[in-house]
Amino acid sequence: MRNFLILLLLLVLLGPLGIDLYLPTIPDIAKDLGSSESVIQSTIALFILVLGLGQLISGPLVDRYGRKPIAILGMVLYIIGAGVAIVATTPTVFIASRLLQGVAVCCTSVVAFSCVRDRMNGTEAARAFGFLNGTLNIVPALAPLLGGLLAEAWGWRAPFWFLALYALVILVLIAAFLPETRPANLPKAKVIPLKTYWRILGNHQFIIFALVNAGTMGMALTYVSLAPTVLMGDAQLTPLAFSIVFGVNGFWIMFASYIANYFIHKIGRPTCLLVGSSMMALGCLGLLLGFVVLPIEIQSHWLVYMLPVACACTGLAFMMGTATSYALEPFGNEAGTASALVGFVQMAGGATLGLCAISLPIAPKISLALVMLVGCLFGLLARKKSLSLVKSI
C-alpha cells in the first residue's frame, strides 16, 4: 500500500509543480514574450480555474473508462502543454500551454483521489488524503527555488523542460505499475452527468465537508497571493529571503500533516476538525492583534505575518484530509464523479474566496484574517455534522 500511495503522490505532484516551478521566472517570461507581468501572472488563476471546472468532466471519464487510461491521457497532455510553453513566442501561445496543462492536471488529480477512495475508507482514507495533501507542500517549499536556479542557468524555458521530463518519467511508472482500481461492477457514467452532480451537491454531508476544503484552499491561495506584497514589500525581504521563509512554511505544513496523520486514529476525525478550526481561529486572531496592537514599526516584521499563517496552515493540515474522507464516504460507487466535485468546490470556492479577499480595499493582513475566519466557521460546522454522523452509527 505504501508504494501505491507514493505512486499516487508522484501523480498529484504534477499540479503544484505546474503552478510553483515557474513563479520566479514570470518577469523574464513577460519581458521575452513582450507582455505585461499581470498577464503572465493571470495564468496561475487560469490554471486553477481550468483545474476546478475541468474536473466536472474528467471525473465521469475516470468512472467510465477507468483510472489508468485517464491518468495516461492526462500525462500525455501535460507533456504536450510543457512543450508548447517551451516553444512559445507570444503571450497567447504561452497562455494556451498553461490551459492545456490545467486540463491535464484535471485528469491526474481526479485519478489519484479516486484510487484512494477505491482502496480505502474511513480513518484509513483520511490518513491517505492527509498524506497526499501534506506531502504536496514540499512543492511550494522547494519548487520556486528550483525553478529560479534552472532559469538562471538555462533561461525561463528550462522549468518547462523539467516539467516535461518529470511527466515523461511518471508516465512510464504509471503505465508499468499503477493497478486499475475502478470497481468491476461500477456502471459507466455519462460524460457530464448533470443529474448526478446535482444529487451529490444536494447531499448535506458532501456539501458541508467540501466547503471545509474550499475554506482551507481560500486561505492558502490568499496567503500565497499576498505573501510577495507583505514579505518583500512591507517587510523588505530580499527575493532569496522570501524564498527561504516561504519554503520553511511549506516544510512546516508537511510536518503538521504528518502529525495530523499520526494522531487522527487516536483522537478521531471530529476532534481533528476541532483542532483545525481552533488553529485557523488562532491564526485569524494573531493577524488581527498584530495589526491593531503592535506598533507600526513592528507590524511590518515578517514574523508578524508568518506566525499566524503557520497556525492557520496547521489547521489546514488537520482539516483537509479529514473533510475529504467525510465528503466522499457516501459515494463508493461514484468515487470519480464525487472526487471531481470535491475538487471543483475546493478550487472554485477557494479561488472565489481568495479573489474576493485580494480585491477588498483593506490591509492585506486583514483580508487574510477574514478568510481564516471563514475557514474556521466552515470547520466548526463540519465538526458538528461529524458528531451527528458518529451518533447515527
N, C-alpha and C positions, 0 to 999 in steps of 0.2 A: 504493500500500500504506500510505503514511503516513496519508492521510485515512481509510482503512479502520480503522487502529488507533486513531486519535483518536475515531472514532465509537464503537468498542467501549469505549474509556476512558470516554466520557461515559455509556455504558450502565452500566458496572460501578460508577461513582461513586454510583449510587442506593443501594447497600448501605452504605458507610461514612457517607454523608450521613445516612441514616436512623438511624444509631447515634449519631453525634457531634454533630449540629447541636443537639439538644435537651438535651445534658448540663447546660449551665449553668442550665436552666430547671426542673430536677427539683424543687427545693424549692418553687418557685411553683406547679408543676402539682399537687404533693401538697397544698399549702395550699388551692388553689382548688377541688380536687375532693374535699376532706375526707378525704384518705388519708394514710398514712404515707409517708415518703420511701423506706423499704425496699421498699414495694410498687411504687412507680414505678420505682425502680432495677431491680427484678426484670424489668422489660420489656426491658432490654438483653439479659439472659440468655435470655429467652423468644424474642426476635427472632433471636438467634444459633442457638438450638436449632431453631426452625422453619426457619431458613435451611439448617441441616445436614440435617435429616430430609426437608424438602420436596424437596431436590434428587434424592432417590431416585425421586420421581415425575416431577418436571419434566424430568429427563434423558431418560428414554424418550419423553416427549411431544415433546421437541426433535428426537429422531431420527425419530419417527413423522410429525409434522406439519410439520416444517421449523423453521429458526431464526427467521425473521422473524415468522411468526404468533404464536409463543410469546413473543417479545420484546414485541410489541404488546400481547398479553394481560397480560403482567407489568406493563407501564407503566400500563395502564388500572386494574388492581387497586391499583397504588401510589398513583395519584391518588385513588381511592376511599378507600383507607386514610388518606391525609392529610386528606381531607375529614371522615372520621369523627372523627379526632383534633381537628379544628378545632371541631366541634360537641359534643364530649364534655362531659358534665356529671357523670359518675360514673366512678370508677376502672375499673369493669367495661367500660364503653364504650371508655375510653382503651386498656385492655389489648387489647381486640378490634381496635382500629385498628392497634396495633403488630404483632399476629399477622398481620393482613391484609397489611401491608407486608412482613413477613417472607416470606410466601408469594409476594408479587410479586417480591422480590429473588431467590428461588429460580429463577424463570424467567429473569430478565435476566442473572444471573451465569453460569448454565449456557450460555446462548446465546453470551455473549461468549467464553468459553473454548473452546466448540465451534467457533466461527468461526475462531479461531486455528488449532486443530488441523486444520480443513478445508483451510486455505490454506497451512500451513507445517509444517515438520518439523525435527527435529534442532536444531542450534545456532540456526537462524533462529527456530524456535518458542520455544526457551529465552529468546532475547532479547526476543521479543514478550511472553511471560509475565512476564519481569522488568520490562519497560516498564510493563505494566499494574499489577503488584503494587507497583512502586516509586512510580509517579506517584500511586497511591491515597493515599500517605502525606501528600500535601498536604492531605487532608481533615482528619485529626486535628490537623494543624498550624494550620488556619485555621477549621474548622467551629465549634468551641466558642466562639471569639471572635465569629464572625459570628452565631451563634445568640444569644449574650448581648446583642449590640448590637441585634438585631431585637427580642428580648424586652423590652429596656429601653425601646425606642421605642414598641412596639405590644402588648406583653404576650406571655405564653408561647405563645399560639397562632400568633404570627407566623412562627416557624420552620417550622411545618407548612404555612402558606400558601406559603412559599418552596419547600418540597419539592413541593407540588402544581404550582406554576408551572414549576419545573425539569423535572419529569417530563413535563409537557404539551409543553414545547419539544423535549425529547428524543424524545417520541412522534412529533412531526411530522418530525424529522430522520430517525429510523429508518424511518418509513413511506416517506419520499421517497428516501433514499439508501442504506440498507443492502441489499446484494445477498443473495439466498438462496444460501447456501454448502453446503447439505445435498447430499451426493453423489447423483446421479440414480439410481445403482444400489444405494443403501442400502436394505436390507429394512426394512419397517415393524416396529418393535419393539412388544412388548406394553406395556400401560400400566405394569405393575410386573413386569418380567422377573426374577423371583427367581433362576431358574437362571443367567441371565446375570450377575447380581450375584455369586452365589457363585463362578461361574467366574472373574470378574475379580478378586475378592478372593483367590482361590486362586492367582493369578499372582504368583510370587515377586517379579518385577521391580516390579509395580504396588504391592504392599503395602509393600515396603521404602521406595520413594520417596514414597508417600503419607504414611507415618509421619514422614518428614522435615518435611512441611508441618504435620502435627499438632504436632510438637515446636516448630516456629517459631511457630505460632499460639498454642500454650500459653504460650510465653514472652511474646508480645505481649499476650495477654489478662491474664496475671498482672501484668505491668508496668503496664498501664492501670488495672487494678482497685486495685492497691496504691499507685499514684502519689499520689492525694489524701492518703492516710494518711501516707505518708512525707514528701512535699514540703510539704503545708500543715499537717500535724500535727507531725511531728518537726522538720522544717527551718524551720517557721514562715513559709513563703512566703505572701504575700497571694494572693488569687484571681487578680489581674492578673499577678503574677509567675509564678504556677503556669501560667497560660495561655501566657505567653511561653516559659518553659522547655519546656513540653510541645510547643509549636509548633516551637521550634528543633530539637528531636529529630525531629519529623516531617519537617522540611526536610532534616535530615541523612540520614534513611533514603532519601529521594528522591534525594539526591545520590549516596549509596552505591550505589543501584540503577543509576543511570546509569553509574557507574564499573564496576560488575559487568558491565553490558551491553556496555560498551566492550571489556573485557578477555576476555569469555567465548570469543570466536572466536580469541583469541591464545593463551590458556592452556588452553582446553578445559574441558569440563564436569566431569570428575573433579577437576581442580585447583580449580575453583570450589567444589566441595563440601568440599575440604580447607581452603581459605581460610575458608569459612563456619563450619566446625566449630571451627577454631582461634580465630576471633573469639568464638564462643559460649563456648568454654572460657576465654578471656581475661576475658570479662565475668563468668563464674562465679567465677573466681579473684579478680578485683578486688573483688567484693562480699564474699567470704569474708575476704580480707585486711583490707579496710576495717573489717569488723565485729569482727575478732579483734585486729588490731594497733593501730589508731588509738585515741587517747584518746576518751572518751565525748563530750567537748565538740566534737570534730572529726567524729565519726561522723555527727552529725545534719546536717552541711552538705550542701546539695543536690547538690554535685558528687560527693560520695562515692557517691551513688546513681546519678546520671545518666551519669557517665563509663563505668562498667561496662555500663550499659544501652545506651549508644551503641555500645560494642564489640559487644555481642550483636546489636543491630539491624543492624550492618554484616554480621554473619554471616547474618542473616535475608535481607538483600538478595542475597547471593551464593548462597543455598541454594534459595529458593522457586521461582524461575523454572526453575532447572536441574532440580530434583526433579520439578516438574510436567511438564516436557517428557519426562523419562525415564518417568514413570508412564503417560503417555498414548500413548507411542510404539507399543506393540504393538496399539493399538485404533483403527486408521484407519477401520474400518467401523462403529465403535460409539463415536464421539467424544462424542456427547451423554451416553450412559449412563456411559461411563468418566469424563467430566468431572464428572458429578453425583456419582459415587462418590468421586472425589478431594475434591470439596467436602465431602461427608459426613464422610469420615475426617478432613479438616483441621478442620472446625468441631466435630464431636462429640469427636474426640480432643483438640483444643486446649482446648475447654471443660472436658472432664474433667480434664485436667492443671491448668488454671487453678483450677477449683473445689477440687480436692484440695490444691493449694498454699495457697490462701487459707484453707482450713479447718484447716490444720496449726497446732498450738499453739506456734508458734515465731516468731521475729522475721520481719517481712515480707521483709527483705533476704535472709535465709537461705532462705525459701520460694522467692523468685525465683531465687536461685542454684541451687537443686536443679532447677528447671525448665530453666534454662540448661544444666545438666549433661546432662539427658535429651536436649535438643535436640542437644547436641554428639555424644552417643553415637549417636543416630539418623543424624546426618550422616556420621560415620565409617563406620558400617555401610553406608550408601548409597554412599559413595565406593568401598569395597571391591567392592560389586556393580558399580559403573560401570566399574571397571578390568577386571572379568571380561567385561563386555559388549564392551569395546573389543578384548580379546584374541580374542573369539569371532567378530569380523567378518572 
